[in-house]
Amino acid sequence: MYKFKTRLLKYSDKNFKKKFADLIHNDGKSTNEINVAVSKIIREIRETGDDGLHFYVKKFDKINFNKIRELFISKDILKDAYNRLKIKEKKALKIAAERIKEFHKHQIPKNIKYKDSINVRLGLTYSPIDSAGFYVPGGKAIYPSSVLMNAIPALVAGVNRRVLVSPISDLKKSSIVLAAAHVANVTEFICIGGAHAIAALSYGTKTILPVDKIVGPGNAYVAEAKRQVFGKVGIDSIAGPSEVLILCDETADPDHIAIDLLSQAEHDELAQAILITTSKEIATKVKNSVEKFLTKLSRSEIAISSWNDFGAIILVENLNQAIELINVKAPEHLQLILKNTKKVIKEVKNAGAIFIGPHTPEAVGDYIAGPNHVLPTNGTAKFSSGLSVLDFYKRTTVVNFNKNNLNELGKHVITLAEAEGLEAHAKSISIRLNKNLLHKNLD
């Protein structure tokens, strides 16, 4: 017998703000136990390399092998996996990849080069990082979409070495993931996962070369590992549980809203799905629809756990209240199903991705719309953005003075350097402006 605990909140409730704060405090922070365990794994991989990696792959990934090199999947196997797919699967992967590539091509930045008013030459150049690692989860489900979303932006950016890691133990069951790696043209595919995969990509082993940046979501151990290796390598973010916030009015279809909420809840037990609505009738109907659908999903136990613990339906009096809550939550995914979305879109400041209208469920963004589905979670949309081509570029500024413009600006450099007590900084200018005077001072 299934037990449902649908959380119903009203903005008008006396203690609503505290209840809302408690609801959205779903950040999945690392416990001390996870912190310590991950630290140990990283240290052992750093110190023992392949030996440590061998131990942890056997322990956690449950893969039968003798040497680390056996965990590498050849390009021929990836291609064969693609060729063996059903025609409809090939077509879906191809269309998704083309759309993702096209969208991300529009993100390629342009170099800056100009002369200012006194003819100082200034510029900024973008160049791709040399190597990137993509983490693709492989525990509770398989994610070919994550392969495409992580690897294609790096390919578009021109990253030379593109390494995918995923804890795949059964190649046949994960054949569509291998096929996606072929479509995304990864240069290496390694069957490892967890914190030990992050450590190997960060510090390298005898068999696995390190990368410059690691992107892609994983479980709490992967997130903690990325946090601990940051600085040695770049990372995209420390991802938390997936989340969706849907704002709708009386025009929405309750069944559509319910299944959209559950499309997030079925990800894992920590995922969060929230509905905000101005319609009491919709709130009641969506509650009934959610509870109807929950018993019919193949991943119903996961979805029920997520909905009972972190789901909610919130009744607001107007759109201004809804916008306030959206900006506080800063949701990873925001769906808007309203008579008029212009006001809301204009005033929403914090959201990873926005999906507009009754025919744009968040699932299209997960797979085929084009924009990236690796998005900021846990309120980090307040200060960060989804994965893009820009994540795989470095920016380098270029400055070129001549004698005349150094003469014009140099005195100001000297003034500021002297104010900071940095004598050599000042003299590096004055030696060029008045060599004889400086040489006398140095003598």
C-alpha positions in Angstrom: 0.0 0.0 0.0 1.4 3.3 -1.1 1.4 6.3 1.4 1.4 9.8 0.0 2.3 12.9 2.0 1.6 15.7 -0.4 2.8 19.0 1.2 0.3 21.8 0.6 1.4 25.4 1.6 -0.3 28.8 1.3 1.6 32.0 1.0 -0.9 33.5 3.3 0.0 31.1 6.2 1.4 32.9 9.2 4.6 30.9 9.2 4.9 30.3 5.5 8.3 31.8 5.0 9.9 29.5 7.5 8.1 26.5 5.9 9.3 27.6 2.5 12.9 28.0 3.7 12.8 24.5 5.3 11.4 23.1 2.0 14.1 24.5 -0.3 16.9 23.7 2.1 17.6 20.6 0.1 21.3 21.1 -0.7 22.6 17.6 -0.2 25.7 18.9 1.6 28.5 16.5 2.2 28.4 14.9 5.6 31.7 14.6 7.5 31.6 10.9 6.8 31.5 11.5 3.0 34.2 14.2 3.3 36.6 11.9 5.1 35.9 8.9 2.8 36.5 10.9 -0.3 39.6 12.5 1.1 41.0 9.0 1.7 40.2 7.8 -1.8 41.8 10.9 -3.4 44.9 10.5 -1.3 45.4 6.8 -2.1 44.9 7.5 -5.9 47.5 10.3 -5.7 50.0 8.1 -3.8 49.5 4.7 -5.4 48.0 5.5 -8.9 46.9 2.4 -10.8 47.1 0.2 -7.7 44.7 2.3 -5.7 42.4 2.8 -8.7 42.4 -1.0 -9.2 41.3 -1.5 -5.6 38.4 1.0 -5.7 37.1 0.0 -9.1 36.9 -3.6 -7.9 35.3 -2.5 -4.6 32.7 0.0 -6.0 32.3 -0.4 -9.7 32.1 -4.2 -9.5 33.9 -4.7 -12.8 36.0 -7.8 -13.6 39.4 -6.9 -15.0 43.1 -7.4 -14.5 44.8 -4.2 -15.7 43.5 -0.6 -15.8 44.0 -0.5 -19.6 41.2 -3.0 -19.9 38.7 -0.4 -18.6 39.3 1.7 -21.7 36.6 1.1 -24.4 37.9 1.3 -27.9 36.5 3.6 -30.6 35.6 0.5 -32.6 33.4 -0.8 -29.7 31.7 2.6 -29.4 31.0 2.7 -33.1 29.7 -0.9 -33.1 27.4 0.0 -30.2 26.0 2.8 -32.4 25.6 0.6 -35.4 23.7 -2.0 -33.4 21.1 0.5 -32.1 17.5 0.4 -33.3 16.9 2.8 -36.2 14.7 5.1 -34.0 17.4 5.2 -31.3 20.0 6.2 -33.9 17.7 8.9 -35.3 17.0 10.3 -31.8 20.7 10.4 -30.9 21.6 12.0 -34.2 18.9 14.7 -34.0 19.7 15.5 -30.3 23.4 15.8 -31.1 22.8 18.0 -34.1 20.5 20.3 -32.1 22.9 20.5 -29.1 25.9 21.2 -31.5 24.0 23.9 -33.3 22.9 25.7 -30.2 26.4 25.6 -28.7 28.0 26.8 -31.9 26.2 30.1 -31.3 28.0 30.5 -28.0 31.5 30.5 -29.5 33.0 33.8 -28.3 34.8 36.4 -30.5 38.2 37.7 -29.7 38.5 41.4 -28.9 41.1 43.7 -30.5 41.2 47.5 -30.6 43.1 50.7 -30.0 42.0 53.1 -27.3 42.0 56.9 -27.6 45.7 57.2 -27.1 46.6 54.2 -29.3 47.2 51.6 -26.7 46.6 48.2 -28.3 44.3 46.1 -26.2 42.7 42.7 -26.7 41.3 39.6 -25.3 41.7 36.1 -26.9 39.8 32.9 -26.2 41.5 29.6 -26.5 40.2 26.1 -25.7 41.6 24.2 -22.7 43.8 21.2 -23.7 41.8 18.4 -22.1 38.4 17.8 -20.3 36.9 14.9 -18.4 33.2 14.2 -18.5 31.5 12.3 -15.6 28.4 10.4 -16.6 26.4 8.6 -13.9 25.7 5.0 -14.3 24.2 3.8 -11.1 20.4 4.0 -10.9 19.9 4.7 -14.6 21.8 5.2 -17.9 22.2 8.6 -19.3 23.1 8.9 -23.0 21.8 12.5 -22.9 24.4 13.4 -20.3 27.1 12.1 -22.7 25.9 14.5 -25.4 25.4 17.5 -23.1 28.8 17.2 -21.6 31.0 16.2 -24.5 29.5 18.2 -27.4 30.2 21.7 -26.0 33.9 20.7 -25.5 34.0 19.3 -29.0 32.5 22.6 -30.4 35.0 24.6 -28.3 38.0 22.7 -29.8 39.2 20.8 -26.8 41.7 18.3 -28.1 41.4 15.5 -25.5 37.9 14.6 -24.3 37.7 11.8 -21.8 34.5 10.3 -20.6 34.2 8.2 -17.4 31.2 6.3 -16.3 30.7 3.3 -13.9 29.5 0.9 -16.6 29.8 -2.8 -15.7 27.5 -4.2 -18.4 28.3 -2.9 -21.9 25.2 -4.5 -23.4 22.8 -2.9 -21.0 24.6 0.5 -21.5 25.1 0.2 -25.3 23.2 3.4 -25.9 25.6 5.3 -23.7 28.5 3.9 -25.7 26.7 4.9 -28.9 26.2 8.4 -27.5 30.0 8.6 -26.8 30.6 7.7 -30.5 28.1 10.3 -31.7 29.7 12.9 -29.4 33.2 11.9 -30.6 34.9 11.4 -27.3 38.6 10.6 -27.5 38.6 8.2 -24.5 35.9 6.2 -22.7 36.9 4.7 -19.4 34.6 2.4 -17.3 35.2 3.9 -13.9 33.1 6.0 -11.6 32.8 7.5 -8.1 35.4 9.6 -6.3 38.2 7.4 -7.6 37.4 8.4 -11.2 37.5 12.1 -10.2 40.8 11.6 -8.5 42.3 9.7 -11.4 41.2 12.4 -13.9 42.6 15.1 -11.6 46.0 13.7 -10.6 46.6 11.0 -13.3 48.0 7.5 -12.9 50.5 5.5 -14.9 47.6 4.5 -17.3 45.3 7.5 -17.1 46.6 11.0 -18.0 45.2 13.9 -16.0 42.8 16.5 -17.5 42.5 20.2 -17.1 38.8 20.4 -16.2 36.1 18.0 -15.0 32.4 18.5 -15.8 29.2 16.5 -15.2 27.0 15.6 -12.3 27.3 12.6 -10.0 26.3 11.3 -6.6 27.3 12.9 -3.2 30.7 11.2 -3.4 31.4 12.5 -6.9 30.3 16.0 -5.9 32.5 16.0 -2.8 35.4 14.7 -4.9 35.0 17.5 -7.4 35.0 20.0 -4.5 38.2 18.6 -3.0 40.1 18.5 -6.3 39.1 22.0 -7.4 42.2 24.0 -7.8 44.2 21.1 -9.1 41.7 21.0 -12.0 38.8 23.2 -13.0 35.2 22.0 -12.4 31.9 23.1 -13.7 30.0 23.1 -10.4 29.2 21.0 -7.4 25.9 19.5 -8.5 23.1 18.7 -6.1 19.8 16.8 -6.6 17.8 17.7 -9.7 14.9 20.1 -9.2 11.9 21.7 -11.0 9.6 24.5 -10.1 6.4 24.9 -12.1 4.4 28.1 -12.0 0.9 27.8 -13.5 -2.5 29.4 -13.5 -6.0 28.0 -14.1 -5.3 27.5 -17.8 -2.9 24.5 -17.1 -3.8 20.9 -17.5 -3.5 19.2 -14.1 -2.4 15.9 -15.6 0.4 17.6 -17.5 1.6 19.5 -14.5 1.5 16.3 -12.4 3.6 14.3 -14.8 6.1 17.1 -15.3 6.6 17.2 -11.5 7.1 13.5 -11.4 9.6 13.6 -14.3 11.9 15.2 -11.8 10.9 13.1 -8.8 11.8 9.9 -10.6 15.4 11.0 -11.0 16.3 10.0 -7.4 15.0 10.2 -3.8 16.6 13.6 -3.2 15.1 15.3 -6.3 12.7 18.1 -5.7 9.5 19.0 -7.6 7.5 22.1 -6.6 4.3 23.6 -8.0 3.3 27.2 -7.4 -0.1 28.2 -8.6 -2.6 31.0 -8.3 -5.5 28.5 -8.6 -6.9 26.6 -5.7 -8.8 24.3 -8.1 -5.5 23.5 -10.0 -3.7 22.8 -6.7 -6.3 20.2 -5.7 -6.5 18.6 -9.1 -2.7 18.4 -9.4 -2.5 16.8 -6.0 -4.9 14.1 -7.1 -3.2 13.6 -10.4 0.3 13.3 -8.8 -1.0 10.6 -6.4 -2.7 8.8 -9.4 0.4 8.7 -11.5 2.8 7.8 -8.7 1.5 4.3 -8.5 1.9 3.7 -12.2 5.6 4.7 -12.7 8.3 2.0 -13.2 10.4 4.0 -10.7 7.5 4.7 -8.4 9.4 4.0 -5.2 12.0 6.6 -6.0 9.4 9.1 -7.1 7.2 8.6 -4.0 10.2 9.0 -1.7 11.1 12.2 -3.5 7.6 13.6 -3.6 6.9 12.8 0.1 10.1 14.2 1.4 10.8 17.2 -0.9 7.7 17.9 -3.1 5.2 20.6 -2.5 2.2 22.5 -3.9 2.1 26.1 -3.0 -0.9 28.4 -3.4 -0.1 32.1 -4.0 -2.5 35.0 -4.3 -0.8 36.7 -7.2 2.2 36.5 -9.6 4.2 38.9 -7.6 4.3 36.4 -4.7 5.2 33.7 -7.1 8.1 35.7 -8.6 9.4 36.4 -5.2 9.5 32.7 -4.3 11.1 31.8 -7.7 13.9 34.2 -7.1 14.5 32.9 -3.6 14.5 29.3 -4.7 16.6 30.0 -7.9 15.4 26.7 -9.4 17.5 24.5 -11.8 14.4 24.2 -14.1 11.5 26.6 -14.2 8.3 25.9 -16.2 5.8 28.6 -16.8 2.3 27.7 -17.9 0.4 31.0 -17.8 -2.0 33.1 -19.8 0.8 35.7 -20.0 4.4 34.9 -19.2 5.9 38.2 -20.2 5.7 39.8 -16.7 7.2 36.7 -15.0 10.0 36.3 -17.5 11.0 39.9 -17.2 11.2 39.7 -13.4 12.7 36.3 -12.9 16.3 36.9 -12.1 17.4 33.4 -10.8 16.8 30.3 -12.8 19.0 27.8 -14.6 16.7 27.3 -17.5 13.1 28.4 -18.3 10.5 26.4 -20.3 7.6 28.4 -21.6 4.1 27.3 -22.4 1.9 24.2 -22.1 3.8 22.4 -24.9 7.3 22.8 -23.4 7.8 20.3 -20.7 11.2 20.3 -19.0 11.9 16.9 -20.6 12.5 18.5 -24.0 15.4 20.4 -22.4 16.8 17.2 -20.9 17.1 15.6 -24.4 16.6 17.5 -27.5 15.9 21.2 -27.3 19.5 22.2 -27.7 20.5 24.2 -24.6 22.5 22.3 -22.1 20.8 20.3 -19.4 23.8 20.5 -17.0 22.4 23.4 -14.9 23.0 25.1 -11.5 21.2 23.4 -8.5 20.7 24.2 -4.8 20.1 27.9 -5.4 23.4 28.4 -7.3 21.5 29.9 -10.2 21.8 33.1 -8.2 25.4 33.3 -9.3 26.1 30.7 -11.9 24.9 29.3 -15.2 24.5 26.1 -17.1 27.3 24.3 -18.9 28.3 26.0 -22.1 31.0 26.3 -24.7 32.5 29.0 -22.6 33.3 26.5 -19.8 35.9 25.0 -22.1 37.7 28.3 -23.0 40.3 30.3 -21.3 40.4 34.1 -21.7 43.8 35.8 -22.1 44.1 39.6 -22.2 46.7 41.3 -24.5 48.3 44.7 -23.8 50.7 46.6 -26.1 52.0 50.0 -25.2 54.4 52.2 -27.2 56.7 54.9 -26.0 54.2 57.7 -26.5 51.3 56.2 -24.6 53.5 54.9 -21.8 54.8 58.4 -21.4 51.2 59.6 -21.1 50.0 57.0 -18.6 53.2 56.0 -16.9 53.1 58.8 -14.3 49.8 57.5 -13.0 51.2 54.0 -12.6 54.1 55.4 -10.6 51.7 57.3 -8.4 49.6 54.2 -7.6 52.6 51.9 -7.2 54.2 54.3 -4.7 50.9 54.6 -2.8 51.0 50.8 -2.4 54.6 50.9 -1.4 55.8 48.8 -4.4 59.0 50.6 -5.3 60.1 48.2 -8.1 56.7 48.5 -9.7 57.2 52.3 -9.9 60.8 52.0 -11.1 59.8 49.6 -13.8 58.0 52.5 -15.3 60.4 55.3 -14.5 63.4 53.4 -15.9 61.6 53.7 -19.3 60.4 57.3 -18.9 63.7 58.7 -17.5 66.5 56.2 -17.6 69.3 58.5 -16.5 67.4 59.7 -13.4 66.6 56.1 -12.4 70.1 54.9 -12.8 71.3 57.7 -10.5 68.7 56.7 -7.9 69.8 53.0 -8.1 73.4 53.9 -7.7 
